[in-house]
Amino acid sequence: MSDVADRAEWRIAKDIEAAMAHARKTPKLEADGRCYYCDEDVAHEKLFCNTDCSDDYQREQEARRRAGR
């Protein structure tokens, strides 16, 4: 019979597995010289022109995930 520690270890492994599967599905942004939020020019290796755009983009994406889009 398994004990509490065995069940906890199994649950942790399943949670990690689910999180990794979700991370693989999440599309990765690629730098293209434009801000992903406001479309301003940025240095080629950057995704956003400033932290405000980055924060706004993250909030928008989280709201879309919560809405099921």
LUMGU-411260 format. One record per atom (N, C-alpha, C, CB): x, y, z; residue in three letters; atom name. Coordinates in nm, 2 decimals. Glycine has a CB too. Example, Ala and Ser with C-alpha at 12.3 -4.5 7.8 and 13.67 -1.06 7.14 Angstrom:
% residues 2
ROVO        x        y        z   code   site
ROVO     1.32    -0.57     0.78    ALA      N
ROVO     1.23    -0.45     0.78    ALA     CA
ROVO     1.32    -0.33     0.78    ALA      C
ROVO     1.13    -0.45     0.90    ALA     CB
ROVO     1.28    -0.22     0.71    SER      N
ROVO     1.37    -0.11     0.71    SER     CA
ROVO     1.29     0.00     0.79    SER      C
ROVO     1.41    -0.06     0.57    SER     CB
% end
This chain:
% residues 69
ROVO        x        y        z   code   site
ROVO     0.08    -0.12     0.00    MET      N
ROVO     0.00     0.00     0.00    MET     CA
ROVO     0.09     0.12     0.00    MET      C
ROVO    -0.10     0.00     0.12    MET     CB
ROVO     0.05     0.22    -0.09    SER      N
ROVO     0.14     0.34    -0.09    SER     CA
ROVO     0.11     0.44     0.02    SER      C
ROVO     0.11     0.41    -0.23    SER     CB
ROVO     0.21     0.51     0.06    ASP      N
ROVO     0.19     0.60     0.17    ASP     CA
ROVO     0.17     0.74     0.12    ASP      C
ROVO     0.30     0.59     0.27    ASP     CB
ROVO     0.16     0.84     0.20    VAL      N
ROVO     0.13     0.97     0.17    VAL     CA
ROVO     0.25     1.03     0.08    VAL      C
ROVO     0.11     1.06     0.29    VAL     CB
ROVO     0.37     1.00     0.12    ALA      N
ROVO     0.48     1.05     0.04    ALA     CA
ROVO     0.48     1.00    -0.10    ALA      C
ROVO     0.61     1.01     0.11    ALA     CB
ROVO     0.45     0.87    -0.12    ASP      N
ROVO     0.44     0.82    -0.26    ASP     CA
ROVO     0.33     0.89    -0.34    ASP      C
ROVO     0.41     0.67    -0.25    ASP     CB
ROVO     0.22     0.91    -0.28    ARG      N
ROVO     0.11     0.98    -0.35    ARG     CA
ROVO     0.15     1.13    -0.38    ARG      C
ROVO    -0.02     0.98    -0.27    ARG     CB
ROVO     0.22     1.19    -0.29    ALA      N
ROVO     0.26     1.33    -0.31    ALA     CA
ROVO     0.36     1.34    -0.42    ALA      C
ROVO     0.32     1.39    -0.18    ALA     CB
ROVO     0.46     1.24    -0.43    GLU      N
ROVO     0.56     1.24    -0.53    GLU     CA
ROVO     0.49     1.21    -0.67    GLU      C
ROVO     0.66     1.13    -0.50    GLU     CB
ROVO     0.39     1.13    -0.67    TRP      N
ROVO     0.32     1.10    -0.80    TRP     CA
ROVO     0.25     1.23    -0.84    TRP      C
ROVO     0.22     0.98    -0.78    TRP     CB
ROVO     0.18     1.30    -0.75    ARG      N
ROVO     0.11     1.42    -0.79    ARG     CA
ROVO     0.20     1.53    -0.84    ARG      C
ROVO     0.03     1.47    -0.66    ARG     CB
ROVO     0.32     1.54    -0.77    ILE      N
ROVO     0.42     1.64    -0.82    ILE     CA
ROVO     0.46     1.61    -0.96    ILE      C
ROVO     0.54     1.65    -0.72    ILE     CB
ROVO     0.49     1.48    -0.98    ALA      N
ROVO     0.54     1.44    -1.12    ALA     CA
ROVO     0.43     1.47    -1.22    ALA      C
ROVO     0.57     1.29    -1.12    ALA     CB
ROVO     0.31     1.45    -1.19    LYS      N
ROVO     0.20     1.48    -1.29    LYS     CA
ROVO     0.18     1.63    -1.31    LYS      C
ROVO     0.07     1.42    -1.23    LYS     CB
ROVO     0.20     1.71    -1.20    ASP      N
ROVO     0.19     1.85    -1.22    ASP     CA
ROVO     0.30     1.91    -1.31    ASP      C
ROVO     0.19     1.92    -1.08    ASP     CB
ROVO     0.42     1.86    -1.28    ILE      N
ROVO     0.53     1.90    -1.37    ILE     CA
ROVO     0.51     1.86    -1.51    ILE      C
ROVO     0.67     1.84    -1.31    ILE     CB
ROVO     0.46     1.74    -1.53    GLU      N
ROVO     0.44     1.69    -1.67    GLU     CA
ROVO     0.33     1.78    -1.74    GLU      C
ROVO     0.39     1.54    -1.66    GLU     CB
ROVO     0.23     1.81    -1.67    ALA      N
ROVO     0.12     1.90    -1.73    ALA     CA
ROVO     0.18     2.04    -1.76    ALA      C
ROVO     0.00     1.91    -1.63    ALA     CB
ROVO     0.26     2.09    -1.67    ALA      N
ROVO     0.31     2.23    -1.69    ALA     CA
ROVO     0.41     2.23    -1.81    ALA      C
ROVO     0.39     2.28    -1.56    ALA     CB
ROVO     0.49     2.12    -1.82    MET      N
ROVO     0.58     2.11    -1.94    MET     CA
ROVO     0.50     2.10    -2.07    MET      C
ROVO     0.68     2.00    -1.92    MET     CB
ROVO     0.40     2.03    -2.07    ALA      N
ROVO     0.31     2.01    -2.19    ALA     CA
ROVO     0.25     2.15    -2.23    ALA      C
ROVO     0.20     1.91    -2.17    ALA     CB
ROVO     0.21     2.22    -2.13    HIS      N
ROVO     0.15     2.35    -2.15    HIS     CA
ROVO     0.25     2.45    -2.21    HIS      C
ROVO     0.09     2.41    -2.03    HIS     CB
ROVO     0.37     2.44    -2.15    ALA      N
ROVO     0.48     2.53    -2.20    ALA     CA
ROVO     0.52     2.50    -2.34    ALA      C
ROVO     0.61     2.52    -2.10    ALA     CB
ROVO     0.52     2.38    -2.38    ARG      N
ROVO     0.55     2.34    -2.52    ARG     CA
ROVO     0.45     2.39    -2.62    ARG      C
ROVO     0.56     2.19    -2.53    ARG     CB
ROVO     0.32     2.41    -2.57    LYS      N
ROVO     0.22     2.46    -2.66    LYS     CA
ROVO     0.22     2.61    -2.68    LYS      C
ROVO     0.08     2.41    -2.61    LYS     CB
ROVO     0.27     2.68    -2.58    THR      N
ROVO     0.28     2.82    -2.58    THR     CA
ROVO     0.37     2.87    -2.69    THR      C
ROVO     0.32     2.88    -2.44    THR     CB
ROVO     0.32     2.95    -2.78    PRO      N
ROVO     0.40     3.00    -2.89    PRO     CA
ROVO     0.51     3.09    -2.84    PRO      C
ROVO     0.32     3.07    -3.00    PRO     CB
ROVO     0.63     3.08    -2.89    LYS      N
ROVO     0.74     3.17    -2.85    LYS     CA
ROVO     0.75     3.29    -2.95    LYS      C
ROVO     0.88     3.09    -2.86    LYS     CB
ROVO     0.77     3.40    -2.89    LEU      N
ROVO     0.78     3.53    -2.97    LEU     CA
ROVO     0.92     3.53    -3.02    LEU      C
ROVO     0.75     3.65    -2.88    LEU     CB
ROVO     0.94     3.58    -3.15    GLU      N
ROVO     1.07     3.60    -3.21    GLU     CA
ROVO     1.09     3.74    -3.24    GLU      C
ROVO     1.08     3.51    -3.34    GLU     CB
ROVO     1.20     3.79    -3.20    ALA      N
ROVO     1.24     3.93    -3.23    ALA     CA
ROVO     1.24     3.96    -3.38    ALA      C
ROVO     1.37     3.97    -3.16    ALA     CB
ROVO     1.17     4.07    -3.42    ASP      N
ROVO     1.17     4.10    -3.56    ASP     CA
ROVO     1.20     4.25    -3.59    ASP      C
ROVO     1.04     4.06    -3.63    ASP     CB
ROVO     1.25     4.32    -3.48    GLY      N
ROVO     1.28     4.46    -3.49    GLY     CA
ROVO     1.16     4.56    -3.47    GLY      C
ROVO     1.33     4.49    -3.63    GLY     CB
ROVO     1.04     4.50    -3.43    ARG      N
ROVO     0.92     4.58    -3.40    ARG     CA
ROVO     0.87     4.53    -3.26    ARG      C
ROVO     0.81     4.56    -3.51    ARG     CB
ROVO     0.82     4.63    -3.19    CYS      N
ROVO     0.76     4.60    -3.06    CYS     CA
ROVO     0.63     4.52    -3.08    CYS      C
ROVO     0.72     4.73    -2.98    CYS     CB
ROVO     0.62     4.41    -3.01    TYR      N
ROVO     0.50     4.32    -3.02    TYR     CA
ROVO     0.37     4.38    -2.98    TYR      C
ROVO     0.52     4.19    -2.95    TYR     CB
ROVO     0.38     4.49    -2.90    TYR      N
ROVO     0.26     4.55    -2.85    TYR     CA
ROVO     0.22     4.68    -2.92    TYR      C
ROVO     0.27     4.59    -2.70    TYR     CB
ROVO     0.31     4.77    -2.95    CYS      N
ROVO     0.28     4.90    -3.01    CYS     CA
ROVO     0.33     4.91    -3.15    CYS      C
ROVO     0.33     5.01    -2.92    CYS     CB
ROVO     0.41     4.82    -3.20    ASP      N
ROVO     0.46     4.82    -3.33    ASP     CA
ROVO     0.57     4.92    -3.36    ASP      C
ROVO     0.35     4.83    -3.43    ASP     CB
ROVO     0.63     4.98    -3.25    GLU      N
ROVO     0.74     5.07    -3.27    GLU     CA
ROVO     0.87     5.00    -3.31    GLU      C
ROVO     0.76     5.16    -3.14    GLU     CB
ROVO     0.96     5.07    -3.37    ASP      N
ROVO     1.09     5.01    -3.40    ASP     CA
ROVO     1.17     4.99    -3.27    ASP      C
ROVO     1.18     5.10    -3.49    ASP     CB
ROVO     1.23     4.87    -3.26    VAL      N
ROVO     1.32     4.84    -3.14    VAL     CA
ROVO     1.45     4.77    -3.19    VAL      C
ROVO     1.24     4.74    -3.04    VAL     CB
ROVO     1.54     4.76    -3.10    ALA      N
ROVO     1.67     4.69    -3.14    ALA     CA
ROVO     1.63     4.55    -3.18    ALA      C
ROVO     1.77     4.69    -3.02    ALA     CB
ROVO     1.70     4.49    -3.28    HIS      N
ROVO     1.66     4.37    -3.34    HIS     CA
ROVO     1.64     4.25    -3.24    HIS      C
ROVO     1.76     4.33    -3.44    HIS     CB
ROVO     1.72     4.25    -3.13    GLU      N
ROVO     1.71     4.14    -3.04    GLU     CA
ROVO     1.60     4.15    -2.93    GLU      C
ROVO     1.84     4.11    -2.97    GLU     CB
ROVO     1.53     4.27    -2.93    LYS      N
ROVO     1.43     4.30    -2.83    LYS     CA
ROVO     1.29     4.26    -2.88    LYS      C
ROVO     1.44     4.45    -2.79    LYS     CB
ROVO     1.20     4.23    -2.79    LEU      N
ROVO     1.06     4.20    -2.82    LEU     CA
ROVO     0.97     4.32    -2.80    LEU      C
ROVO     1.01     4.08    -2.74    LEU     CB
ROVO     1.00     4.40    -2.70    PHE      N
ROVO     0.92     4.52    -2.67    PHE     CA
ROVO     1.00     4.64    -2.65    PHE      C
ROVO     0.84     4.49    -2.53    PHE     CB
ROVO     0.94     4.76    -2.68    CYS      N
ROVO     1.02     4.89    -2.67    CYS     CA
ROVO     1.04     4.93    -2.53    CYS      C
ROVO     0.94     4.99    -2.74    CYS     CB
ROVO     0.96     4.89    -2.43    ASN      N
ROVO     0.98     4.92    -2.29    ASN     CA
ROVO     0.90     4.83    -2.20    ASN      C
ROVO     0.94     5.07    -2.26    ASN     CB
ROVO     0.92     4.84    -2.07    THR      N
ROVO     0.85     4.75    -1.98    THR     CA
ROVO     0.70     4.77    -1.98    THR      C
ROVO     0.91     4.77    -1.84    THR     CB
ROVO     0.65     4.89    -2.01    ASP      N
ROVO     0.51     4.92    -2.01    ASP     CA
ROVO     0.44     4.83    -2.12    ASP      C
ROVO     0.48     5.06    -2.03    ASP     CB
ROVO     0.50     4.83    -2.24    CYS      N
ROVO     0.45     4.75    -2.34    CYS     CA
ROVO     0.46     4.60    -2.31    CYS      C
ROVO     0.52     4.77    -2.48    CYS     CB
ROVO     0.57     4.56    -2.25    SER      N
ROVO     0.58     4.42    -2.21    SER     CA
ROVO     0.47     4.38    -2.11    SER      C
ROVO     0.72     4.39    -2.15    SER     CB
ROVO     0.46     4.46    -2.01    ASP      N
ROVO     0.35     4.43    -1.90    ASP     CA
ROVO     0.21     4.43    -1.96    ASP      C
ROVO     0.36     4.54    -1.79    ASP     CB
ROVO     0.18     4.53    -2.05    ASP      N
ROVO     0.05     4.53    -2.11    ASP     CA
ROVO     0.03     4.41    -2.20    ASP      C
ROVO     0.04     4.66    -2.19    ASP     CB
ROVO     0.13     4.37    -2.27    TYR      N
ROVO     0.11     4.25    -2.35    TYR     CA
ROVO     0.09     4.13    -2.27    TYR      C
ROVO     0.24     4.23    -2.44    TYR     CB
ROVO     0.16     4.11    -2.16    GLN      N
ROVO     0.14     4.00    -2.07    GLN     CA
ROVO     0.00     4.00    -2.01    GLN      C
ROVO     0.25     4.00    -1.96    GLN     CB
ROVO    -0.05     4.11    -1.96    ARG      N
ROVO    -0.18     4.12    -1.91    ARG     CA
ROVO    -0.29     4.09    -2.01    ARG      C
ROVO    -0.21     4.27    -1.86    ARG     CB
ROVO    -0.27     4.13    -2.13    GLU      N
ROVO    -0.36     4.10    -2.24    GLU     CA
ROVO    -0.36     3.95    -2.27    GLU      C
ROVO    -0.33     4.18    -2.37    GLU     CB
ROVO    -0.25     3.89    -2.28    GLN      N
ROVO    -0.24     3.75    -2.30    GLN     CA
ROVO    -0.30     3.67    -2.19    GLN      C
ROVO    -0.09     3.70    -2.32    GLN     CB
ROVO    -0.28     3.71    -2.07    GLU      N
ROVO    -0.34     3.64    -1.95    GLU     CA
ROVO    -0.49     3.65    -1.96    GLU      C
ROVO    -0.28     3.69    -1.82    GLU     CB
ROVO    -0.54     3.76    -1.99    ALA      N
ROVO    -0.68     3.78    -2.00    ALA     CA
ROVO    -0.74     3.70    -2.11    ALA      C
ROVO    -0.72     3.93    -2.03    ALA     CB
ROVO    -0.67     3.68    -2.22    ARG      N
ROVO    -0.72     3.60    -2.33    ARG     CA
ROVO    -0.72     3.45    -2.29    ARG      C
ROVO    -0.63     3.61    -2.46    ARG     CB
ROVO    -0.61     3.41    -2.21    ARG      N
ROVO    -0.61     3.27    -2.16    ARG     CA
ROVO    -0.73     3.24    -2.07    ARG      C
ROVO    -0.48     3.24    -2.09    ARG     CB
ROVO    -0.76     3.34    -1.98    ARG      N
ROVO    -0.87     3.32    -1.89    ARG     CA
ROVO    -1.00     3.31    -1.96    ARG      C
ROVO    -0.87     3.43    -1.79    ARG     CB
ROVO    -1.01     3.39    -2.07    ALA      N
ROVO    -1.13     3.39    -2.15    ALA     CA
ROVO    -1.14     3.27    -2.25    ALA      C
ROVO    -1.14     3.52    -2.24    ALA     CB
ROVO    -1.04     3.19    -2.25    GLY      N
ROVO    -1.04     3.07    -2.33    GLY     CA
ROVO    -1.01     3.09    -2.48    GLY      C
ROVO    -1.17     3.01    -2.33    GLY     CB
ROVO    -0.93     3.20    -2.51    ARG      N
ROVO    -0.90     3.23    -2.65    ARG     CA
ROVO    -0.75     3.19    -2.68    ARG      C
ROVO    -0.92     3.37    -2.68    ARG     CB
% end
